[in-house]
Amino acid sequence: MASRTYLQLIRENRDFRRLWIAAVISMLGEWFNTIALFFLILEYTGSEFLLGLLFTVRMAGFAILQPFIGLMADRFNRKMLMVVSNLLQAGLALCFLLVNDSSDIAWMIGLSGLMMVLHGVYMTAERASLPNVVSEEDLATANALDAASWSTALCLGAMLGGIVVSFYGTNAAFIVDSLTFLVGTLFLVNLKLPQSIDESMKGPLFSTGIRNIKFGWNRIRSQPALFRIVFAKASWNVAGGGLAGVYLVLMGANVDGFGAAFGFGLFFFARGVGTGLGPILARAFLTDEEAWPSLVGYLIVASGMIYFLVGISVPYALWTTVILVIFAHSASGANWVLSTVMMQQWVEDEVRGRVFSVDMLILSVAFSTSTSVAGYLMENTDLGIRNGILLFSSVMVLSGVVFSMWKPDAPKSMPQSV
């Protein structure tokens, strides 16, 4: 059976349509929130280090509880987890309205980290659920659309967030963020989401938790190719965190002739276009699934090389830089969707949440470490934006080369379709 087109999948699969719309709406508001937080940090403190710290705390919040989040996604109703996560984030988003000066920045960053814990619950449950609402033939299409939609939300949310903050202030952005979580939840209410829960997941939560987390890790270790792919996203984020999380923000803040909020939106718009374009191109042209394990490494190298050109172009050619950022994130977006589809194809439903939680944990640690180092270097050295981009892009190329050279033997149990 041939896979359906994007439009056919949305039109013909009711449950996927609801899951997809809910995710898009929630993510749209998330980027309104993020741009506003960038603006408040620079307005009240002017600290590059705190920008890096914001990303570090957010990704740490996303990462620290991932093993237990993955356990929850395999043990509890995934639809319920997504609904509760959205409702809690809708309330927490309004707390940012209380930020008034530099003394509030510390708890603002902490609250943002707490929201990312909840976002991690949503994402892990949503990605683990995707194979339960689409056929295997449609899985690549669904993931490409999911990734492209995340990117579209980033594009529109970042750009509109920059405009809203510039004209109406940060409070308007936080209110919009809260409303998007509520609207997104409405699409989940009537969602039918089948799920298989293994008998071993039953029993007291804490007494069975460690055993089941260990089982998920052993499942990854039992398949060398899967163990490698779990590190695909992290291999990009080990340098990509600093590039996309710190240097991209600072480039936006230093765009001549525009306000900082609009500059943030411009470069995050470019990032979103790239990460949306990459999965679509991957689905259209990278159709040889046997080549995917090698391609994810080459895509990291390509992204790093393009970011090196970004470093050369800064600050001389704004629109050339914007285009290069799009290309760099097209490669990273393709890496993301190919590695995600492979994990969904290789891993059975009963343990998929725990496997995805390990994937999210590793990439989050890589991202948060990278942003912390980049923020520290900007605040405490004379490295500068341009040299920082050149340094981190070189690290990305090296990371991609190392990942490409890591070629474990495929176990006999590996699915024949991969």
FENQUI-V583442 format. One record per helix or strand of 3 or more residues. SS is the DSSP state (h for helix, s for strand). FROM is the first residue (numbers start at 0). TO is the last residue. If there is no record, write none. Layout:
ss=(SS SS)
from=(FROM FROM)
to=(TO TO)
This chain:
ss=(h h h h h h h h h h h h h h h h h)
from=(5 13 47 65 77 101 135 169 198 204 223 231 259 288 317 348 383)
to=(11 43 63 74 97 132 167 185 200 220 228 252 284 312 345 379 404)
